[in-house]
Amino acid sequence: GLAYIHASNLYFHGLPDGPRIHQRLGKTHFMGIAWHPSGAFFATANGDGKADFWDAETGERRESFDWKKGKLLD
């Protein structure tokens, strides 16, 4: 799949005919994105200090982790 971020929007396109999903964080911005080497999930770093983990098959959020350190940059 392909996942990319722009401001407070996450776009996920499963390939070849998988889901096309748009997630929005509201006022918080996505700051970075990284794929796990297995390809099973990816993570986003968010401006609210949380890291979200997303399912690579469905594009749905699996869980969030709050670092409690402030804004994550990447």
mmCIF file of the N, C-alpha and C atoms, coordinates in Angstrom:
data_MODEL
# 
_entry.id   MODEL 
# 
loop_
_atom_site.group_PDB 
_atom_site.id 
_atom_site.type_symbol 
_atom_site.label_atom_id 
_atom_site.label_alt_id 
_atom_site.label_comp_id 
_atom_site.label_asym_id 
_atom_site.label_entity_id 
_atom_site.label_seq_id 
_atom_site.pdbx_PDB_ins_code 
_atom_site.Cartn_x 
_atom_site.Cartn_y 
_atom_site.Cartn_z 
_atom_site.occupancy 
_atom_site.B_iso_or_equiv 
_atom_site.pdbx_formal_charge 
_atom_site.auth_seq_id 
_atom_site.auth_comp_id 
_atom_site.auth_asym_id 
_atom_site.auth_atom_id 
_atom_site.pdbx_PDB_model_num 
ATOM 1   N N  . GLY A 1 1  ? 0.817  -1.186 0.000  1.00 0.00 ? 1  GLY A N  1 
ATOM 2   C CA . GLY A 1 1  ? 0.000  0.000  0.000  1.00 0.00 ? 1  GLY A CA 1 
ATOM 3   C C  . GLY A 1 1  ? 0.863  1.251  0.000  1.00 0.00 ? 1  GLY A C  1 
ATOM 4   N N  . LEU A 1 2  ? 0.198  2.335  -0.158 1.00 0.00 ? 2  LEU A N  1 
ATOM 5   C CA . LEU A 1 2  ? 0.821  3.650  -0.159 1.00 0.00 ? 2  LEU A CA 1 
ATOM 6   C C  . LEU A 1 2  ? 0.137  4.483  0.903  1.00 0.00 ? 2  LEU A C  1 
ATOM 7   N N  . ALA A 1 3  ? 0.911  5.077  1.782  1.00 0.00 ? 3  ALA A N  1 
ATOM 8   C CA . ALA A 1 3  ? 0.369  5.970  2.800  1.00 0.00 ? 3  ALA A CA 1 
ATOM 9   C C  . ALA A 1 3  ? 1.173  7.258  2.763  1.00 0.00 ? 3  ALA A C  1 
ATOM 10  N N  . TYR A 1 4  ? 0.462  8.384  2.831  1.00 0.00 ? 4  TYR A N  1 
ATOM 11  C CA . TYR A 1 4  ? 1.153  9.667  2.871  1.00 0.00 ? 4  TYR A CA 1 
ATOM 12  C C  . TYR A 1 4  ? 0.352  10.644 3.713  1.00 0.00 ? 4  TYR A C  1 
ATOM 13  N N  . ILE A 1 5  ? 1.044  11.666 4.212  1.00 0.00 ? 5  ILE A N  1 
ATOM 14  C CA . ILE A 1 5  ? 0.426  12.634 5.096  1.00 0.00 ? 5  ILE A CA 1 
ATOM 15  C C  . ILE A 1 5  ? 0.537  14.030 4.504  1.00 0.00 ? 5  ILE A C  1 
ATOM 16  N N  . HIS A 1 6  ? -0.443 14.855 4.849  1.00 0.00 ? 6  HIS A N  1 
ATOM 17  C CA . HIS A 1 6  ? -0.422 16.271 4.502  1.00 0.00 ? 6  HIS A CA 1 
ATOM 18  C C  . HIS A 1 6  ? -1.187 17.012 5.582  1.00 0.00 ? 6  HIS A C  1 
ATOM 19  N N  . ALA A 1 7  ? -0.481 17.800 6.363  1.00 0.00 ? 7  ALA A N  1 
ATOM 20  C CA . ALA A 1 7  ? -1.080 18.574 7.457  1.00 0.00 ? 7  ALA A CA 1 
ATOM 21  C C  . ALA A 1 7  ? -1.815 17.634 8.409  1.00 0.00 ? 7  ALA A C  1 
ATOM 22  N N  . SER A 1 8  ? -3.114 17.767 8.559  1.00 0.00 ? 8  SER A N  1 
ATOM 23  C CA . SER A 1 8  ? -3.871 16.927 9.497  1.00 0.00 ? 8  SER A CA 1 
ATOM 24  C C  . SER A 1 8  ? -4.553 15.758 8.792  1.00 0.00 ? 8  SER A C  1 
ATOM 25  N N  . ASN A 1 9  ? -4.102 15.422 7.593  1.00 0.00 ? 9  ASN A N  1 
ATOM 26  C CA . ASN A 1 9  ? -4.719 14.368 6.791  1.00 0.00 ? 9  ASN A CA 1 
ATOM 27  C C  . ASN A 1 9  ? -3.766 13.209 6.535  1.00 0.00 ? 9  ASN A C  1 
ATOM 28  N N  . LEU A 1 10 ? -4.285 11.994 6.657  1.00 0.00 ? 10 LEU A N  1 
ATOM 29  C CA . LEU A 1 10 ? -3.561 10.777 6.305  1.00 0.00 ? 10 LEU A CA 1 
ATOM 30  C C  . LEU A 1 10 ? -4.325 10.118 5.170  1.00 0.00 ? 10 LEU A C  1 
ATOM 31  N N  . TYR A 1 11 ? -3.628 9.812  4.104  1.00 0.00 ? 11 TYR A N  1 
ATOM 32  C CA . TYR A 1 11 ? -4.236 9.125  2.960  1.00 0.00 ? 11 TYR A CA 1 
ATOM 33  C C  . TYR A 1 11 ? -3.595 7.755  2.842  1.00 0.00 ? 11 TYR A C  1 
ATOM 34  N N  . PHE A 1 12 ? -4.411 6.744  2.660  1.00 0.00 ? 12 PHE A N  1 
ATOM 35  C CA . PHE A 1 12 ? -3.927 5.373  2.517  1.00 0.00 ? 12 PHE A CA 1 
ATOM 36  C C  . PHE A 1 12 ? -4.589 4.757  1.298  1.00 0.00 ? 12 PHE A C  1 
ATOM 37  N N  . HIS A 1 13 ? -3.785 4.215  0.401  1.00 0.00 ? 13 HIS A N  1 
ATOM 38  C CA . HIS A 1 13 ? -4.272 3.540  -0.796 1.00 0.00 ? 13 HIS A CA 1 
ATOM 39  C C  . HIS A 1 13 ? -3.718 2.126  -0.798 1.00 0.00 ? 13 HIS A C  1 
ATOM 40  N N  . GLY A 1 14 ? -4.580 1.139  -0.582 1.00 0.00 ? 14 GLY A N  1 
ATOM 41  C CA . GLY A 1 14 ? -4.160 -0.254 -0.668 1.00 0.00 ? 14 GLY A CA 1 
ATOM 42  C C  . GLY A 1 14 ? -3.973 -0.622 -2.129 1.00 0.00 ? 14 GLY A C  1 
ATOM 43  N N  . LEU A 1 15 ? -3.015 -1.452 -2.413 1.00 0.00 ? 15 LEU A N  1 
ATOM 44  C CA . LEU A 1 15 ? -2.738 -1.826 -3.792 1.00 0.00 ? 15 LEU A CA 1 
ATOM 45  C C  . LEU A 1 15 ? -2.941 -3.312 -3.985 1.00 0.00 ? 15 LEU A C  1 
ATOM 46  N N  . PRO A 1 16 ? -3.368 -3.802 -5.141 1.00 0.00 ? 16 PRO A N  1 
ATOM 47  C CA . PRO A 1 16 ? -3.773 -3.015 -6.295 1.00 0.00 ? 16 PRO A CA 1 
ATOM 48  C C  . PRO A 1 16 ? -5.209 -2.488 -6.183 1.00 0.00 ? 16 PRO A C  1 
ATOM 49  N N  . ASP A 1 17 ? -6.129 -3.256 -5.590 1.00 0.00 ? 17 ASP A N  1 
ATOM 50  C CA . ASP A 1 17 ? -7.516 -2.813 -5.520 1.00 0.00 ? 17 ASP A CA 1 
ATOM 51  C C  . ASP A 1 17 ? -8.010 -2.684 -4.091 1.00 0.00 ? 17 ASP A C  1 
ATOM 52  N N  . GLY A 1 18 ? -7.093 -2.449 -3.178 1.00 0.00 ? 18 GLY A N  1 
ATOM 53  C CA . GLY A 1 18 ? -7.449 -2.348 -1.769 1.00 0.00 ? 18 GLY A CA 1 
ATOM 54  C C  . GLY A 1 18 ? -8.142 -1.049 -1.433 1.00 0.00 ? 18 GLY A C  1 
ATOM 55  N N  . PRO A 1 19 ? -8.296 -0.797 -0.151 1.00 0.00 ? 19 PRO A N  1 
ATOM 56  C CA . PRO A 1 19 ? -9.064 0.378  0.276  1.00 0.00 ? 19 PRO A CA 1 
ATOM 57  C C  . PRO A 1 19 ? -8.338 1.685  -0.013 1.00 0.00 ? 19 PRO A C  1 
ATOM 58  N N  . ARG A 1 20 ? -9.128 2.723  -0.217 1.00 0.00 ? 20 ARG A N  1 
ATOM 59  C CA . ARG A 1 20 ? -8.633 4.098  -0.293 1.00 0.00 ? 20 ARG A CA 1 
ATOM 60  C C  . ARG A 1 20 ? -9.271 4.820  0.871  1.00 0.00 ? 20 ARG A C  1 
ATOM 61  N N  . ILE A 1 21 ? -8.448 5.187  1.850  1.00 0.00 ? 21 ILE A N  1 
ATOM 62  C CA . ILE A 1 21 ? -8.959 5.705  3.109  1.00 0.00 ? 21 ILE A CA 1 
ATOM 63  C C  . ILE A 1 21 ? -8.343 7.062  3.397  1.00 0.00 ? 21 ILE A C  1 
ATOM 64  N N  . HIS A 1 22 ? -9.155 7.942  3.936  1.00 0.00 ? 22 HIS A N  1 
ATOM 65  C CA . HIS A 1 22 ? -8.700 9.260  4.358  1.00 0.00 ? 22 HIS A CA 1 
ATOM 66  C C  . HIS A 1 22 ? -9.031 9.409  5.840  1.00 0.00 ? 22 HIS A C  1 
ATOM 67  N N  . GLN A 1 23 ? -8.000 9.617  6.662  1.00 0.00 ? 23 GLN A N  1 
ATOM 68  C CA . GLN A 1 23 ? -8.178 9.854  8.096  1.00 0.00 ? 23 GLN A CA 1 
ATOM 69  C C  . GLN A 1 23 ? -7.801 11.302 8.372  1.00 0.00 ? 23 GLN A C  1 
ATOM 70  N N  . ARG A 1 24 ? -8.453 11.902 9.354  1.00 0.00 ? 24 ARG A N  1 
ATOM 71  C CA . ARG A 1 24 ? -8.157 13.289 9.706  1.00 0.00 ? 24 ARG A CA 1 
ATOM 72  C C  . ARG A 1 24 ? -8.013 13.392 11.218 1.00 0.00 ? 24 ARG A C  1 
ATOM 73  N N  . LEU A 1 25 ? -6.949 14.102 11.661 1.00 0.00 ? 25 LEU A N  1 
ATOM 74  C CA . LEU A 1 25 ? -6.703 14.257 13.087 1.00 0.00 ? 25 LEU A CA 1 
ATOM 75  C C  . LEU A 1 25 ? -7.386 15.480 13.688 1.00 0.00 ? 25 LEU A C  1 
ATOM 76  N N  . GLY A 1 26 ? -8.041 16.294 12.901 1.00 0.00 ? 26 GLY A N  1 
ATOM 77  C CA . GLY A 1 26 ? -8.637 17.521 13.431 1.00 0.00 ? 26 GLY A CA 1 
ATOM 78  C C  . GLY A 1 26 ? -7.612 18.636 13.407 1.00 0.00 ? 26 GLY A C  1 
ATOM 79  N N  . LYS A 1 27 ? -7.406 19.287 14.552 1.00 0.00 ? 27 LYS A N  1 
ATOM 80  C CA . LYS A 1 27 ? -6.466 20.406 14.619 1.00 0.00 ? 27 LYS A CA 1 
ATOM 81  C C  . LYS A 1 27 ? -5.015 19.949 14.672 1.00 0.00 ? 27 LYS A C  1 
ATOM 82  N N  . THR A 1 28 ? -4.786 18.706 15.055 1.00 0.00 ? 28 THR A N  1 
ATOM 83  C CA . THR A 1 28 ? -3.426 18.173 15.164 1.00 0.00 ? 28 THR A CA 1 
ATOM 84  C C  . THR A 1 28 ? -2.892 17.787 13.795 1.00 0.00 ? 28 THR A C  1 
ATOM 85  N N  . HIS A 1 29 ? -1.599 18.037 13.567 1.00 0.00 ? 29 HIS A N  1 
ATOM 86  C CA . HIS A 1 29 ? -0.975 17.699 12.295 1.00 0.00 ? 29 HIS A CA 1 
ATOM 87  C C  . HIS A 1 29 ? -0.152 16.427 12.413 1.00 0.00 ? 29 HIS A C  1 
ATOM 88  N N  . PHE A 1 30 ? -0.128 15.656 11.339 1.00 0.00 ? 30 PHE A N  1 
ATOM 89  C CA . PHE A 1 30 ? 0.816  14.558 11.212 1.00 0.00 ? 30 PHE A CA 1 
ATOM 90  C C  . PHE A 1 30 ? 2.179  15.169 10.925 1.00 0.00 ? 30 PHE A C  1 
ATOM 91  N N  . MET A 1 31 ? 3.210  14.692 11.618 1.00 0.00 ? 31 MET A N  1 
ATOM 92  C CA . MET A 1 31 ? 4.553  15.240 11.456 1.00 0.00 ? 31 MET A CA 1 
ATOM 93  C C  . MET A 1 31 ? 5.499  14.282 10.720 1.00 0.00 ? 31 MET A C  1 
ATOM 94  N N  . GLY A 1 32 ? 5.187  13.000 10.708 1.00 0.00 ? 32 GLY A N  1 
ATOM 95  C CA . GLY A 1 32 ? 6.055  12.025 10.049 1.00 0.00 ? 32 GLY A CA 1 
ATOM 96  C C  . GLY A 1 32 ? 5.348  10.692 9.919  1.00 0.00 ? 32 GLY A C  1 
ATOM 97  N N  . ILE A 1 33 ? 5.882  9.858  9.044  1.00 0.00 ? 33 ILE A N  1 
ATOM 98  C CA . ILE A 1 33 ? 5.305  8.528  8.803  1.00 0.00 ? 33 ILE A CA 1 
ATOM 99  C C  . ILE A 1 33 ? 6.448  7.547  8.541  1.00 0.00 ? 33 ILE A C  1 
ATOM 100 N N  . ALA A 1 34 ? 6.301  6.317  9.028  1.00 0.00 ? 34 ALA A N  1 
ATOM 101 C CA . ALA A 1 34 ? 7.325  5.285  8.807  1.00 0.00 ? 34 ALA A CA 1 
ATOM 102 C C  . ALA A 1 34 ? 6.655  3.922  8.729  1.00 0.00 ? 34 ALA A C  1 
ATOM 103 N N  . TRP A 1 35 ? 7.128  3.094  7.816  1.00 0.00 ? 35 TRP A N  1 
ATOM 104 C CA . TRP A 1 35 ? 6.624  1.727  7.656  1.00 0.00 ? 35 TRP A CA 1 
ATOM 105 C C  . TRP A 1 35 ? 7.449  0.768  8.497  1.00 0.00 ? 35 TRP A C  1 
ATOM 106 N N  . HIS A 1 36 ? 6.790  -0.222 9.074  1.00 0.00 ? 36 HIS A N  1 
ATOM 107 C CA . HIS A 1 36 ? 7.485  -1.317 9.746  1.00 0.00 ? 36 HIS A CA 1 
ATOM 108 C C  . HIS A 1 36 ? 8.101  -2.198 8.659  1.00 0.00 ? 36 HIS A C  1 
ATOM 109 N N  . PRO A 1 37 ? 9.294  -2.762 8.874  1.00 0.00 ? 37 PRO A N  1 
ATOM 110 C CA . PRO A 1 37 ? 9.930  -3.595 7.850  1.00 0.00 ? 37 PRO A CA 1 
ATOM 111 C C  . PRO A 1 37 ? 9.066  -4.760 7.362  1.00 0.00 ? 37 PRO A C  1 
ATOM 112 N N  . SER A 1 38 ? 8.171  -5.271 8.192  1.00 0.00 ? 38 SER A N  1 
ATOM 113 C CA . SER A 1 38 ? 7.306  -6.376 7.771  1.00 0.00 ? 38 SER A CA 1 
ATOM 114 C C  . SER A 1 38 ? 6.261  -5.928 6.757  1.00 0.00 ? 38 SER A C  1 
ATOM 115 N N  . GLY A 1 39 ? 5.994  -4.618 6.697  1.00 0.00 ? 39 GLY A N  1 
ATOM 116 C CA . GLY A 1 39 ? 4.953  -4.107 5.815  1.00 0.00 ? 39 GLY A CA 1 
ATOM 117 C C  . GLY A 1 39 ? 3.554  -4.279 6.375  1.00 0.00 ? 39 GLY A C  1 
ATOM 118 N N  . ALA A 1 40 ? 3.426  -4.846 7.576  1.00 0.00 ? 40 ALA A N  1 
ATOM 119 C CA . ALA A 1 40 ? 2.116  -5.120 8.168  1.00 0.00 ? 40 ALA A CA 1 
ATOM 120 C C  . ALA A 1 40 ? 1.461  -3.880 8.763  1.00 0.00 ? 40 ALA A C  1 
ATOM 121 N N  . PHE A 1 41 ? 2.268  -2.890 9.142  1.00 0.00 ? 41 PHE A N  1 
ATOM 122 C CA . PHE A 1 41 ? 1.707  -1.662 9.695  1.00 0.00 ? 41 PHE A CA 1 
ATOM 123 C C  . PHE A 1 41 ? 2.669  -0.507 9.495  1.00 0.00 ? 41 PHE A C  1 
ATOM 124 N N  . PHE A 1 42 ? 2.157  0.689  9.694  1.00 0.00 ? 42 PHE A N  1 
ATOM 125 C CA . PHE A 1 42 ? 2.989  1.878  9.652  1.00 0.00 ? 42 PHE A CA 1 
ATOM 126 C C  . PHE A 1 42 ? 2.620  2.759  10.834 1.00 0.00 ? 42 PHE A C  1 
ATOM 127 N N  . ALA A 1 43 ? 3.495  3.698  11.152 1.00 0.00 ? 43 ALA A N  1 
ATOM 128 C CA . ALA A 1 43 ? 3.288  4.582  12.302 1.00 0.00 ? 43 ALA A CA 1 
ATOM 129 C C  . ALA A 1 43 ? 3.340  6.030  11.843 1.00 0.00 ? 43 ALA A C  1 
ATOM 130 N N  . THR A 1 44 ? 2.578  6.871  12.526 1.00 0.00 ? 44 THR A N  1 
ATOM 131 C CA . THR A 1 44 ? 2.646  8.301  12.282 1.00 0.00 ? 44 THR A CA 1 
ATOM 132 C C  . THR A 1 44 ? 3.051  9.006  13.567 1.00 0.00 ? 44 THR A C  1 
ATOM 133 N N  . ALA A 1 45 ? 3.884  10.034 13.437 1.00 0.00 ? 45 ALA A N  1 
ATOM 134 C CA . ALA A 1 45 ? 4.239  10.913 14.545 1.00 0.00 ? 45 ALA A CA 1 
ATOM 135 C C  . ALA A 1 45 ? 3.326  12.123 14.423 1.00 0.00 ? 45 ALA A C  1 
ATOM 136 N N  . ASN A 1 46 ? 2.712  12.512 15.533 1.00 0.00 ? 46 ASN A N  1 
ATOM 137 C CA . ASN A 1 46 ? 1.691  13.550 15.490 1.00 0.00 ? 46 ASN A CA 1 
ATOM 138 C C  . ASN A 1 46 ? 2.093  14.764 16.318 1.00 0.00 ? 46 ASN A C  1 
ATOM 139 N N  . GLY A 1 47 ? 1.573  15.913 15.939 1.00 0.00 ? 47 GLY A N  1 
ATOM 140 C CA . GLY A 1 47 ? 1.866  17.149 16.622 1.00 0.00 ? 47 GLY A CA 1 
ATOM 141 C C  . GLY A 1 47 ? 1.334  17.227 18.039 1.00 0.00 ? 47 GLY A C  1 
ATOM 142 N N  . ASP A 1 48 ? 0.477  16.277 18.425 1.00 0.00 ? 48 ASP A N  1 
ATOM 143 C CA . ASP A 1 48 ? -0.061 16.264 19.790 1.00 0.00 ? 48 ASP A CA 1 
ATOM 144 C C  . ASP A 1 48 ? 0.781  15.401 20.729 1.00 0.00 ? 48 ASP A C  1 
ATOM 145 N N  . GLY A 1 49 ? 1.926  14.902 20.249 1.00 0.00 ? 49 GLY A N  1 
ATOM 146 C CA . GLY A 1 49 ? 2.811  14.088 21.072 1.00 0.00 ? 49 GLY A CA 1 
ATOM 147 C C  . GLY A 1 49 ? 2.515  12.608 21.039 1.00 0.00 ? 49 GLY A C  1 
ATOM 148 N N  . LYS A 1 50 ? 1.564  12.185 20.229 1.00 0.00 ? 50 LYS A N  1 
ATOM 149 C CA . LYS A 1 50 ? 1.210  10.765 20.138 1.00 0.00 ? 50 LYS A CA 1 
ATOM 150 C C  . LYS A 1 50 ? 1.775  10.149 18.866 1.00 0.00 ? 50 LYS A C  1 
ATOM 151 N N  . ALA A 1 51 ? 2.048  8.862  18.955 1.00 0.00 ? 51 ALA A N  1 
ATOM 152 C CA . ALA A 1 51 ? 2.388  8.055  17.786 1.00 0.00 ? 51 ALA A CA 1 
ATOM 153 C C  . ALA A 1 51 ? 1.216  7.109  17.571 1.00 0.00 ? 51 ALA A C  1 
ATOM 154 N N  . ASP A 1 52 ? 0.693  7.086  16.357 1.00 0.00 ? 52 ASP A N  1 
ATOM 155 C CA . ASP A 1 52 ? -0.407 6.189  16.018 1.00 0.00 ? 52 ASP A CA 1 
ATOM 156 C C  . ASP A 1 52 ? 0.117  5.061  15.142 1.00 0.00 ? 52 ASP A C  1 
ATOM 157 N N  . PHE A 1 53 ? -0.420 3.878  15.367 1.00 0.00 ? 53 PHE A N  1 
ATOM 158 C CA . PHE A 1 53 ? -0.053 2.699  14.582 1.00 0.00 ? 53 PHE A CA 1 
ATOM 159 C C  . PHE A 1 53 ? -1.252 2.298  13.739 1.00 0.00 ? 53 PHE A C  1 
ATOM 160 N N  . TRP A 1 54 ? -1.024 2.118  12.435 1.00 0.00 ? 54 TRP A N  1 
ATOM 161 C CA . TRP A 1 54 ? -2.081 1.884  11.455 1.00 0.00 ? 54 TRP A CA 1 
ATOM 162 C C  . TRP A 1 54 ? -1.903 0.536  10.780 1.00 0.00 ? 54 TRP A C  1 
ATOM 163 N N  . ASP A 1 55 ? -2.990 -0.161 10.539 1.00 0.00 ? 55 ASP A N  1 
ATOM 164 C CA . ASP A 1 55 ? -2.994 -1.452 9.861  1.00 0.00 ? 55 ASP A CA 1 
ATOM 165 C C  . ASP A 1 55 ? -2.753 -1.227 8.368  1.00 0.00 ? 55 ASP A C  1 
ATOM 166 N N  . ALA A 1 56 ? -1.763 -1.885 7.801  1.00 0.00 ? 56 ALA A N  1 
ATOM 167 C CA . ALA A 1 56 ? -1.415 -1.695 6.396  1.00 0.00 ? 56 ALA A CA 1 
ATOM 168 C C  . ALA A 1 56 ? -2.397 -2.360 5.439  1.00 0.00 ? 56 ALA A C  1 
ATOM 169 N N  . GLU A 1 57 ? -3.215 -3.288 5.904  1.00 0.00 ? 57 GLU A N  1 
ATOM 170 C CA . GLU A 1 57 ? -4.209 -3.909 5.033  1.00 0.00 ? 57 GLU A CA 1 
ATOM 171 C C  . GLU A 1 57 ? -5.478 -3.087 4.947  1.00 0.00 ? 57 GLU A C  1 
ATOM 172 N N  . THR A 1 58 ? -5.894 -2.523 6.068  1.00 0.00 ? 58 THR A N  1 
ATOM 173 C CA . THR A 1 58 ? -7.182 -1.821 6.112  1.00 0.00 ? 58 THR A CA 1 
ATOM 174 C C  . THR A 1 58 ? -7.049 -0.305 6.188  1.00 0.00 ? 58 THR A C  1 
ATOM 175 N N  . GLY A 1 59 ? -5.892 0.185  6.626  1.00 0.00 ? 59 GLY A N  1 
ATOM 176 C CA . GLY A 1 59 ? -5.721 1.619  6.806  1.00 0.00 ? 59 GLY A CA 1 
ATOM 177 C C  . GLY A 1 59 ? -6.355 2.147  8.081  1.00 0.00 ? 59 GLY A C  1 
ATOM 178 N N  . GLU A 1 60 ? -6.820 1.264  8.932  1.00 0.00 ? 60 GLU A N  1 
ATOM 179 C CA . GLU A 1 60 ? -7.465 1.671  10.183 1.00 0.00 ? 60 GLU A CA 1 
ATOM 180 C C  . GLU A 1 60 ? -6.435 1.786  11.301 1.00 0.00 ? 60 GLU A C  1 
ATOM 181 N N  . ARG A 1 61 ? -6.685 2.707  12.218 1.00 0.00 ? 61 ARG A N  1 
ATOM 182 C CA . ARG A 1 61 ? -5.789 2.901  13.356 1.00 0.00 ? 61 ARG A CA 1 
ATOM 183 C C  . ARG A 1 61 ? -5.876 1.699  14.285 1.00 0.00 ? 61 ARG A C  1 
ATOM 184 N N  . ARG A 1 62 ? -4.723 1.122  14.639 1.00 0.00 ? 62 ARG A N  1 
ATOM 185 C CA . ARG A 1 62 ? -4.660 -0.009 15.577 1.00 0.00 ? 62 ARG A CA 1 
ATOM 186 C C  . ARG A 1 62 ? -4.628 0.485  17.014 1.00 0.00 ? 62 ARG A C  1 
ATOM 187 N N  . GLU A 1 63 ? -3.715 1.433  17.285 1.00 0.00 ? 63 GLU A N  1 
ATOM 188 C CA . GLU A 1 63 ? -3.586 1.955  18.640 1.00 0.00 ? 63 GLU A CA 1 
ATOM 189 C C  . GLU A 1 63 ? -2.769 3.238  18.606 1.00 0.00 ? 63 GLU A C  1 
ATOM 190 N N  . SER A 1 64 ? -2.763 3.951  19.731 1.00 0.00 ? 64 SER A N  1 
ATOM 191 C CA . SER A 1 64 ? -1.990 5.176  19.886 1.00 0.00 ? 64 SER A CA 1 
ATOM 192 C C  . SER A 1 64 ? -1.097 5.047  21.110 1.00 0.00 ? 64 SER A C  1 
ATOM 193 N N  . PHE A 1 65 ? 0.021  5.728  21.036 1.00 0.00 ? 65 PHE A N  1 
ATOM 194 C CA . PHE A 1 65 ? 0.927  5.756  22.172 1.00 0.00 ? 65 PHE A CA 1 
ATOM 195 C C  . PHE A 1 65 ? 1.278  7.212  22.447 1.00 0.00 ? 65 PHE A C  1 
ATOM 196 N N  . ASP A 1 66 ? 1.063  7.680  23.681 1.00 0.00 ? 66 ASP A N  1 
ATOM 197 C CA . ASP A 1 66 ? 1.349  9.046  24.054 1.00 0.00 ? 66 ASP A CA 1 
ATOM 198 C C  . ASP A 1 66 ? 2.705  9.096  24.767 1.00 0.00 ? 66 ASP A C  1 
ATOM 199 N N  . TRP A 1 67 ? 3.675  9.748  24.164 1.00 0.00 ? 67 TRP A N  1 
ATOM 200 C CA . TRP A 1 67 ? 5.015  9.855  24.722 1.00 0.00 ? 67 TRP A CA 1 
ATOM 201 C C  . TRP A 1 67 ? 5.044  10.815 25.917 1.00 0.00 ? 67 TRP A C  1 
ATOM 202 N N  . LYS A 1 68 ? 4.050  11.690 26.012 1.00 0.00 ? 68 LYS A N  1 
ATOM 203 C CA . LYS A 1 68 ? 3.965  12.689 27.090 1.00 0.00 ? 68 LYS A CA 1 
ATOM 204 C C  . LYS A 1 68 ? 5.212  13.576 27.135 1.00 0.00 ? 68 LYS A C  1 
ATOM 205 N N  . LYS A 1 69 ? 5.751  13.858 25.947 1.00 0.00 ? 69 LYS A N  1 
ATOM 206 C CA . LYS A 1 69 ? 6.947  14.705 25.822 1.00 0.00 ? 69 LYS A CA 1 
ATOM 207 C C  . LYS A 1 69 ? 6.684  15.916 24.947 1.00 0.00 ? 69 LYS A C  1 
ATOM 208 N N  . GLY A 1 70 ? 5.446  16.122 24.500 1.00 0.00 ? 70 GLY A N  1 
ATOM 209 C CA . GLY A 1 70 ? 5.140  17.231 23.602 1.00 0.00 ? 70 GLY A CA 1 
ATOM 210 C C  . GLY A 1 70 ? 5.139  16.792 22.158 1.00 0.00 ? 70 GLY A C  1 
ATOM 211 N N  . LYS A 1 71 ? 5.200  17.763 21.274 1.00 0.00 ? 71 LYS A N  1 
ATOM 212 C CA . LYS A 1 71 ? 5.097  17.539 19.834 1.00 0.00 ? 71 LYS A CA 1 
ATOM 213 C C  . LYS A 1 71 ? 6.189  16.614 19.322 1.00 0.00 ? 71 LYS A C  1 
ATOM 214 N N  . LEU A 1 72 ? 5.790  15.614 18.549 1.00 0.00 ? 72 LEU A N  1 
ATOM 215 C CA . LEU A 1 72 ? 6.753  14.731 17.864 1.00 0.00 ? 72 LEU A CA 1 
ATOM 216 C C  . LEU A 1 72 ? 7.055  15.335 16.498 1.00 0.00 ? 72 LEU A C  1 
ATOM 217 N N  . LEU A 1 73 ? 8.302  15.360 16.125 1.00 0.00 ? 73 LEU A N  1 
ATOM 218 C CA . LEU A 1 73 ? 8.667  15.935 14.845 1.00 0.00 ? 73 LEU A CA 1 
ATOM 219 C C  . LEU A 1 73 ? 8.860  14.897 13.751 1.00 0.00 ? 73 LEU A C  1 
ATOM 220 N N  . ASP A 1 74 ? 9.191  13.671 14.125 1.00 0.00 ? 74 ASP A N  1 
ATOM 221 C CA . ASP A 1 74 ? 9.391  12.628 13.124 1.00 0.00 ? 74 ASP A CA 1 
ATOM 222 C C  . ASP A 1 74 ? 9.543  11.305 13.807 1.00 0.00 ? 74 ASP A C  1 
# 
